[in-house]
């Protein structure tokens, strides 16, 4: 399969690896993107760069809370430039989308697009098109979530990241004057440390199996470990899986305000202090433009030279 400049660019954006290494990995994987990522990880080349550093799409993540109905809605709306994201008319438009979501309870984006936008004669989709015409930039409602019950919300960087944390807490804890600060601390943790899972039990078996396979290949690809027996390698993998949990599971992460505690232990200690029970039930984190491709025009000529062709 021919390896194109865009394929190399996309893999570089995903992994942070050099362009030549990305080309080699894609060639070895016969153009399969996920397999190429795996190849780079097994070689220890993929870097743990935040996706946000590779993102070009602008816009805003915003949250609205309805105290009366006990719900919070979070939405990501993308635009082409940061200038538009700071525009008051754009921000008001986003708040209108949130109000529509809370009032009409759409199940998905398609359903939301077909609903009436506030008290106008336009559907949400029509309002988006009207904003595009008015402001002169493409816009897109990318995703939203609605959370009910006991929760905490947090917006970072004027809309670069939004977090909602769900809790199961008894009255002794919810009514404690310190609960709001505790809940915000958990939201700050998620924004700062970007966990992938709530706890060990929520890690899918397929994800864990894939991680173990990568770890085994990483170990075997290291010349220092190549001759070690499988039993020793298995023990090494167990230790690395523990590190995987510590990095990716919210309750296993070191608490950012006191790294002598895990988040799970911080929750337990707080519940004990308040004289009740608290459990984390879920978290939702939107990073503006997360996973969307960044334009890397400065590298276009070099990528084309390395691949031998340009798109």
C-alpha positions in Angstrom: 0.0 0.0 0.0 1.3 3.5 -0.9 2.1 5.6 2.1 0.9 9.2 1.5 2.0 12.5 3.0 -1.3 12.8 4.9 -0.9 9.4 6.5 2.6 10.3 7.8 1.3 13.7 9.0 -1.6 12.1 10.8 0.6 9.5 12.6 3.1 12.2 13.6 0.3 14.3 15.0 -1.0 11.3 17.0 2.3 10.0 18.4 4.8 12.9 18.3 7.4 10.7 16.6 9.7 11.8 13.8 8.4 11.7 10.3 10.8 9.1 9.1 9.9 6.8 12.0 6.3 7.3 11.2 6.8 6.4 7.6 8.7 3.3 8.5 6.0 2.2 11.0 3.2 2.8 8.4 5.2 0.8 5.8 5.7 -2.1 8.3 2.0 -1.9 9.1 1.0 -1.9 5.4 -0.8 1.5 5.9 -2.9 0.4 8.9 -2.9 3.5 11.2 -3.7 1.7 14.5 -1.1 -1.0 13.8 1.5 1.7 13.1 0.7 3.4 16.4 1.2 0.0 18.1 4.5 -0.5 16.3 5.8 2.8 17.5 4.7 2.1 21.1 6.4 -1.3 21.1 9.6 0.4 20.0 9.3 2.9 22.8 9.2 5.7 20.3 5.7 7.1 20.8 5.7 10.1 23.1 3.1 10.9 25.7 2.3 14.3 24.2 -1.1 15.8 25.0 -3.4 15.8 22.0 -4.2 19.4 22.5 -0.7 20.4 21.3 -1.6 18.9 17.9 -5.0 20.5 17.6 -6.0 23.3 15.2 -9.8 23.4 15.6 -10.9 26.3 17.8 -14.2 27.0 19.5 -15.3 26.5 23.0 -16.4 24.0 25.6 -19.1 25.3 27.9 -21.4 24.0 30.7 -24.8 25.1 31.9 -26.4 23.9 35.2 -30.1 23.8 35.8 -30.5 23.8 39.6 -34.3 23.4 39.3 -34.1 20.1 37.3 -30.8 18.9 38.9 -29.0 18.6 35.5 -25.8 19.9 33.9 -25.2 20.0 30.2 -21.8 20.3 28.6 -21.2 21.0 24.9 -18.3 21.5 22.5 -18.9 23.8 19.6 -16.0 24.2 17.1 -15.2 27.2 14.9 -12.2 28.0 12.7 -10.4 30.6 14.7 -9.8 31.6 18.3 -11.0 35.1 17.4 -14.5 33.8 16.8 -14.4 31.7 20.0 -14.0 35.0 21.9 -16.8 36.7 20.1 -19.7 37.5 22.4 -22.3 36.6 19.8 -20.7 33.2 19.4 -20.6 32.6 23.2 -24.3 33.6 23.5 -25.1 31.1 20.6 -23.4 28.4 22.6 -25.3 29.2 25.7 -28.5 29.0 23.7 -27.5 25.5 22.5 -27.0 24.5 26.1 -30.4 25.9 27.1 -32.0 24.0 24.3 -30.3 20.8 25.4 -31.5 21.2 29.0 -35.0 22.0 28.0 -35.6 19.5 25.2 -33.4 16.5 26.2 -32.1 15.4 22.8 -30.7 11.9 22.5 -27.9 12.8 20.1 -26.6 15.5 17.8 -28.9 14.6 14.9 -31.9 15.0 17.2 -30.6 18.2 18.6 -30.1 19.7 15.1 -33.8 19.1 14.3 -35.1 20.8 17.4 -36.3 24.4 17.7 -33.5 26.8 18.8 -34.9 28.6 21.9 -37.9 30.8 21.0 -36.8 31.4 17.3 -38.4 30.1 14.1 -35.1 28.3 13.4 -34.0 24.7 14.1 -30.7 24.3 15.8 -29.2 23.3 12.5 -30.7 26.4 10.9 -29.3 28.6 13.7 -25.8 27.1 13.1 -26.1 28.0 9.4 -27.3 31.5 10.3 -24.3 32.0 12.5 -22.0 30.7 9.8 -23.5 33.3 7.4 -23.3 36.1 10.0 -19.8 35.5 11.3 -18.2 34.1 8.1 -16.6 30.9 9.6 -17.6 27.3 9.5 -19.0 26.0 12.8 -20.0 22.6 14.1 -21.7 21.3 17.2 -19.4 18.4 17.9 -20.7 16.7 21.1 -22.7 17.1 24.3 -23.5 15.3 27.5 -26.2 15.7 30.1 -25.6 14.6 33.7 -28.2 14.3 36.4 -28.0 13.9 40.2 -25.1 15.0 42.4 -22.3 16.5 40.3 -19.5 19.1 40.1 -18.5 21.1 37.0 -15.4 22.9 36.0 -14.4 25.0 33.0 -10.7 25.6 32.4 -9.0 28.3 30.3 -12.2 30.1 29.2 -13.5 27.1 27.5 -10.5 25.0 26.5 -11.5 22.1 28.8 -14.8 21.2 30.5 -15.3 18.6 33.2 -18.4 17.1 35.0 -17.9 14.7 37.8 -20.7 12.5 39.1 -21.0 11.4 42.7 -23.1 9.1 44.9 -23.0 10.8 48.3 -25.3 10.6 51.3 -26.9 13.7 52.9 -24.2 13.9 55.6 -21.6 14.5 52.9 -23.7 16.5 50.4 -24.8 18.9 53.1 -21.3 19.4 54.5 -20.0 22.9 53.7 -16.8 21.4 52.5 -18.4 19.1 49.9 -18.4 21.8 47.1 -14.6 22.3 47.5 -14.0 18.6 47.6 -16.0 18.0 44.4 -14.2 20.8 42.6 -10.9 19.3 43.6 -11.9 16.0 41.8 -12.9 18.0 38.7 -9.5 19.8 38.8 -7.8 16.4 39.0 -9.5 15.2 35.8 -8.7 18.4 33.9 -5.1 18.3 35.0 -4.4 14.5 34.7 -6.7 13.4 31.9 -7.6 9.9 33.2 -9.1 7.4 30.7 -11.1 5.3 33.1 -12.8 5.8 36.4 -11.2 2.8 38.2 -9.6 -0.6 37.6 -13.0 -2.3 37.3 -14.0 0.0 34.4 -10.9 -0.8 32.2 -12.3 -3.0 29.4 -10.7 -6.5 29.1 -9.8 -5.7 25.5 -7.9 -2.6 26.5 -6.0 -4.4 29.2 -5.1 -7.3 26.9 -3.9 -4.9 24.2 -1.8 -3.0 26.8 -0.2 -6.2 28.1 0.7 -7.2 24.5 2.4 -3.9 23.9 4.3 -4.1 27.2 5.5 -7.6 26.4 6.8 -6.5 23.0 8.4 -3.4 24.5 10.3 -5.6 27.0 11.3 -8.2 24.4 12.5 -5.5 22.0 14.9 -4.2 24.6 18.2 -6.1 24.1 18.8 -6.2 27.8 15.6 -8.2 28.3 15.5 -10.3 25.2 17.0 -13.4 26.8 14.9 -13.3 30.0 12.5 -16.2 30.6 8.8 -15.7 30.0 8.1 -16.0 33.7 10.4 -13.0 34.5 8.9 -11.0 31.6 5.4 -11.8 33.0 6.4 -10.4 36.4 7.8 -7.3 34.7 4.5 -6.8 32.9 2.5 -7.1 36.1 4.6 -4.2 37.5 4.1 -2.1 34.4 0.3 -2.8 34.4 0.2 -1.3 37.9 1.8 1.8 36.5 -0.8 1.8 33.7 -3.5 1.8 36.3 -1.8 4.6 38.2 -1.6 6.8 35.1 -5.0 6.0 33.5 -7.5 5.3 36.3 -8.9 8.3 38.2 -9.1 6.6 41.6 -5.5 5.2 41.2 -3.9 8.5 40.2 -1.8 10.4 42.7 -4.0 13.3 44.0 -2.6 16.5 42.5 -2.9 18.5 45.8 -1.3 15.8 48.0 0.6 13.1 46.1 0.9 11.0 49.3 -2.7 10.1 48.6 -4.4 8.5 45.6 -7.7 10.1 44.5 -9.5 7.0 45.8 -7.9 7.5 49.3 -8.7 11.2 49.2 -12.4 10.4 48.5 -12.4 7.9 51.4 -10.7 10.3 53.8 -13.1 13.0 52.9 -16.2 10.8 53.4 -14.8 9.8 56.8 -14.2 13.4 57.7 -17.8 14.3 56.7 -19.2 11.3 58.6 -20.8 9.7 55.6 -20.3 7.9 52.2 -19.0 9.2 48.9 -18.4 7.3 45.7 -17.4 8.6 42.3 -19.9 7.4 39.6 -18.4 8.8 36.5 -16.6 11.7 34.8 -16.9 13.5 31.5 -14.1 15.6 30.1 -14.2 17.5 26.8 -10.9 19.1 25.6 -11.6 21.6 22.8 -10.7 20.0 19.5 -9.5 16.8 21.1 -8.6 14.3 18.4 -9.1 16.6 15.5 -6.3 17.1 13.0 -4.0 20.1 13.2 -2.8 21.7 10.0 0.9 21.5 9.8 1.7 23.5 6.7 5.3 24.1 7.8 6.1 20.4 7.4 4.3 19.8 4.1 7.4 20.0 1.8 9.5 17.8 4.1 6.7 15.2 4.4 6.3 15.1 0.6 10.1 14.7 0.2 10.2 11.8 2.7 7.3 9.9 1.1 8.3 10.7 -2.4 4.9 12.2 -3.3 2.5 14.9 -2.3 -1.3 14.7 -2.2 
